[in-house]
Amino acid sequence: MADYTAKRLNDMQAGFGGGFVKVRAELGVTAFGMQVIQMPPGYEGYPEHDHAESGQEEVLCALSGSGWMDVEGERVELDGDTFDRDGPDTKRKVFAGPDGLRMLVVGGSPGRVYEIVEMTELEPA
């Protein structure tokens, strides 16, 4: 029997009013973090952050819509053709464009076993 899981994004559990889709947990991934972040048009409330404490690096890519990131004062476009990798100590903040932004975020800590963050777990039904 094949070992796979396939689910539609709209059928997955999301937190933060639907803005944080728990893709990793829904698919049963345990080796790395993976979420989809959905932001409405013009959204600026995504928190500036880094992952210095966990040592996690992230890769982000727009799936639909557009936006940009402020990566320590540099603007990086999120347009579906650009992939962005941020090291653990790098501060970043994401902004949604006029059509909103849906982006895939994948993360893990180099040289370490992935540790699941509680907020990414599924809530009981």
Secondary structure as GFF3:
##gff-version 3
##sequence-region A 1 125
A	DSSP	three_ten_helix	9	11	.	.	.	ID=ss1
A	DSSP	beta_strand	14	15	.	.	.	ID=ss2
A	DSSP	three_ten_helix	16	18	.	.	.	ID=ss3
A	DSSP	beta_strand	20	21	.	.	.	ID=ss4
A	DSSP	alpha_helix	23	27	.	.	.	ID=ss5
A	DSSP	beta_strand	33	39	.	.	.	ID=ss6
A	DSSP	beta_strand	57	71	.	.	.	ID=ss7
A	DSSP	beta_strand	74	78	.	.	.	ID=ss8
A	DSSP	beta_strand	83	86	.	.	.	ID=ss9
A	DSSP	beta_strand	92	108	.	.	.	ID=ss10
A	DSSP	three_ten_helix	118	120	.	.	.	ID=ss11
###
